[in-house]
Amino acid sequence: MAGTRRSARTDRLEKSWVTSGEVARALNMTDAAIRRWAREGLLEAIKTPGGQYRFRREALSNLMKSRQPKGARKTSTARSTR
């Protein structure tokens, strides 16, 4: 059985794209919601010839950064005094 030899370029390209399931897990969302975002253009994606979505890892990283709160949110922990 002959193994398939992959180029370093192919490996590098595949690592720069993630599946809708990986995006969904990273964002704690459903796979269906991520696919809907792709259809609506809310998240940069390509559609493979097989009909699956692939997302740029960089776009996911940017989205995750934008969803994080700006700075630490301070909550009031003051106790009432009697």
DRENPA-3360 file (N, C-alpha, C; in nm, 2 decimals, always signed):
BEGIN
1 = MAGTRRSA = +0.08/-0.12/+0.00/+0.00/+0.00/+0.00/+0.09/+0.12/+0.00 ~ +0.08/+0.20/-0.10/+0.16/+0.32/-0.11/+0.09/+0.44/-0.04 ~ +0.17/+0.51/+0.04/+0.12/+0.62/+0.12/+0.12/+0.75/+0.03 ~ +0.03/+0.84/+0.06/+0.02/+0.96/-0.01/+0.12/+1.06/+0.05 ~ +0.20/+1.11/-0.04/+0.30/+1.21/+0.01/+0.24/+1.35/-0.01 ~ +0.25/+1.43/+0.10/+0.19/+1.56/+0.10/+0.30/+1.66/+0.11 ~ +0.29/+1.77/+0.04/+0.39/+1.87/+0.04/+0.37/+1.96/+0.17 ~ +0.48/+2.03/+0.20/+0.47/+2.12/+0.32/+0.37/+2.23/+0.29;
9 = RTDRLEKS = +0.36/+2.27/+0.17/+0.27/+2.38/+0.13/+0.12/+2.33/+0.15 ~ +0.09/+2.21/+0.11/-0.04/+2.15/+0.13/-0.08/+2.15/+0.28 ~ +0.02/+2.10/+0.36/+0.00/+2.09/+0.51/-0.03/+2.23/+0.57 ~ +0.05/+2.33/+0.52/+0.04/+2.46/+0.57/-0.10/+2.52/+0.54 ~ -0.14/+2.50/+0.41/-0.27/+2.55/+0.37/-0.38/+2.49/+0.45 ~ -0.38/+2.36/+0.47/-0.49/+2.29/+0.54/-0.49/+2.34/+0.68 ~ -0.38/+2.37/+0.74/-0.38/+2.42/+0.88/-0.44/+2.56/+0.90 ~ -0.44/+2.64/+0.79/-0.49/+2.77/+0.79/-0.64/+2.78/+0.78;
17 = WVTSGEVA = -0.71/+2.67/+0.75/-0.85/+2.66/+0.74/-0.91/+2.56/+0.84 ~ -1.02/+2.59/+0.90/-1.09/+2.51/+1.00/-1.23/+2.48/+0.96 ~ -1.28/+2.37/+1.01/-1.42/+2.33/+0.98/-1.52/+2.41/+1.06 ~ -1.65/+2.40/+1.02/-1.75/+2.46/+1.09/-1.77/+2.41/+1.23 ~ -1.74/+2.28/+1.25/-1.75/+2.22/+1.38/-1.64/+2.27/+1.47 ~ -1.52/+2.29/+1.42/-1.41/+2.35/+1.50/-1.45/+2.49/+1.54 ~ -1.51/+2.57/+1.45/-1.55/+2.71/+1.48/-1.66/+2.70/+1.59 ~ -1.75/+2.62/+1.57/-1.86/+2.61/+1.67/-1.81/+2.57/+1.81;
25 = RALNMTDA = -1.72/+2.48/+1.82/-1.67/+2.44/+1.95/-1.59/+2.56/+2.01 ~ -1.51/+2.63/+1.93/-1.43/+2.75/+1.98/-1.52/+2.86/+2.03 ~ -1.64/+2.88/+1.96/-1.73/+2.99/+2.00/-1.84/+2.94/+2.09 ~ -1.85/+2.81/+2.13/-1.95/+2.76/+2.21/-2.09/+2.78/+2.14 ~ -2.10/+2.75/+2.01/-2.22/+2.77/+1.93/-2.25/+2.64/+1.86 ~ -2.36/+2.63/+1.79/-2.40/+2.51/+1.72/-2.34/+2.52/+1.58 ~ -2.31/+2.41/+1.52/-2.26/+2.40/+1.39/-2.35/+2.47/+1.29 ~ -2.48/+2.45/+1.31/-2.58/+2.51/+1.22/-2.58/+2.66/+1.22;
33 = AIRRWARE = -2.55/+2.72/+1.34/-2.54/+2.86/+1.35/-2.42/+2.92/+1.28 ~ -2.31/+2.84/+1.28/-2.19/+2.88/+1.21/-2.21/+2.88/+1.06 ~ -2.27/+2.77/+1.02/-2.30/+2.76/+0.87/-2.39/+2.87/+0.83 ~ -2.49/+2.91/+0.91/-2.58/+3.02/+0.88/-2.50/+3.15/+0.87 ~ -2.41/+3.17/+0.96/-2.32/+3.29/+0.95/-2.24/+3.29/+0.82 ~ -2.20/+3.18/+0.78/-2.12/+3.17/+0.66/-2.21/+3.21/+0.54 ~ -2.33/+3.15/+0.53/-2.43/+3.18/+0.42/-2.46/+3.33/+0.42 ~ -2.47/+3.39/+0.54/-2.51/+3.53/+0.55/-2.39/+3.63/+0.53;
41 = GLLEAIKT = -2.27/+3.57/+0.52/-2.15/+3.65/+0.51/-2.10/+3.72/+0.63 ~ -2.14/+3.67/+0.75/-2.10/+3.73/+0.88/-1.96/+3.67/+0.92 ~ -1.92/+3.56/+0.86/-1.79/+3.50/+0.89/-1.73/+3.46/+0.76 ~ -1.61/+3.50/+0.72/-1.55/+3.47/+0.60/-1.53/+3.31/+0.59 ~ -1.58/+3.26/+0.47/-1.57/+3.12/+0.45/-1.57/+3.08/+0.30 ~ -1.52/+2.96/+0.28/-1.53/+2.91/+0.14/-1.62/+2.78/+0.15 ~ -1.67/+2.75/+0.04/-1.75/+2.62/+0.03/-1.67/+2.52/-0.05 ~ -1.65/+2.41/+0.00/-1.57/+2.31/-0.08/-1.66/+2.25/-0.19;
49 = PGGQYRFR = -1.60/+2.18/-0.28/-1.68/+2.11/-0.39/-1.78/+2.01/-0.33 ~ -1.76/+1.96/-0.21/-1.85/+1.87/-0.14/-1.96/+1.94/-0.06 ~ -1.96/+2.07/-0.06/-2.06/+2.14/+0.00/-2.03/+2.18/+0.15 ~ -1.91/+2.15/+0.20/-1.88/+2.18/+0.33/-1.81/+2.32/+0.34 ~ -1.83/+2.39/+0.45/-1.77/+2.52/+0.47/-1.63/+2.50/+0.54 ~ -1.54/+2.59/+0.50/-1.41/+2.60/+0.56/-1.39/+2.75/+0.60 ~ -1.33/+2.77/+0.71/-1.31/+2.91/+0.76/-1.17/+2.94/+0.79 ~ -1.12/+3.06/+0.76/-0.98/+3.09/+0.78/-0.96/+3.10/+0.93;
57 = REALSNLM = -0.85/+3.03/+0.97/-0.82/+3.03/+1.12/-0.80/+3.17/+1.16 ~ -0.74/+3.26/+1.08/-0.72/+3.40/+1.12/-0.85/+3.47/+1.14 ~ -0.95/+3.44/+1.06/-1.08/+3.51/+1.07/-1.15/+3.47/+1.20 ~ -1.13/+3.34/+1.24/-1.18/+3.29/+1.36/-1.11/+3.36/+1.48 ~ -0.98/+3.37/+1.47/-0.91/+3.43/+1.58/-0.95/+3.58/+1.59 ~ -0.97/+3.65/+1.48/-1.02/+3.79/+1.49/-1.15/+3.80/+1.55 ~ -1.24/+3.71/+1.51/-1.38/+3.71/+1.57/-1.38/+3.68/+1.72 ~ -1.29/+3.59/+1.76/-1.29/+3.56/+1.90/-1.23/+3.68/+1.98;
65 = KSRQPKGA = -1.14/+3.75/+1.92/-1.08/+3.87/+1.99/-1.19/+3.98/+2.00 ~ -1.27/+3.99/+1.89/-1.37/+4.10/+1.90/-1.49/+4.07/+1.99 ~ -1.51/+3.94/+2.02/-1.61/+3.90/+2.12/-1.57/+3.91/+2.26 ~ -1.44/+3.93/+2.29/-1.39/+3.94/+2.42/-1.42/+4.08/+2.47 ~ -1.46/+4.09/+2.60/-1.48/+4.23/+2.66/-1.36/+4.31/+2.65 ~ -1.37/+4.44/+2.62/-1.26/+4.53/+2.62/-1.22/+4.56/+2.76 ~ -1.10/+4.51/+2.80/-1.05/+4.53/+2.94/-1.13/+4.44/+3.04 ~ -1.09/+4.44/+3.15/-1.16/+4.37/+3.26/-1.28/+4.45/+3.31;
73 = RKTSTARS = -1.40/+4.38/+3.31/-1.52/+4.45/+3.36/-1.52/+4.44/+3.51 ~ -1.53/+4.55/+3.57/-1.53/+4.55/+3.72/-1.68/+4.54/+3.77 ~ -1.69/+4.45/+3.86/-1.83/+4.44/+3.92/-1.82/+4.50/+4.06 ~ -1.93/+4.55/+4.10/-1.94/+4.61/+4.23/-1.94/+4.50/+4.34 ~ -1.84/+4.51/+4.43/-1.84/+4.41/+4.54/-1.85/+4.48/+4.67 ~ -1.89/+4.61/+4.67/-1.91/+4.68/+4.79/-2.02/+4.62/+4.88 ~ -1.99/+4.62/+5.01/-2.08/+4.56/+5.10/-2.16/+4.68/+5.16 ~ -2.29/+4.65/+5.19/-2.37/+4.76/+5.26/-2.32/+4.77/+5.40;
81 = TR = -2.32/+4.89/+5.45/-2.29/+4.91/+5.59/-2.41/+4.94/+5.67 ~ -2.42/+4.90/+5.79/-2.53/+4.92/+5.88/-2.50/+5.02/+5.99;
% end
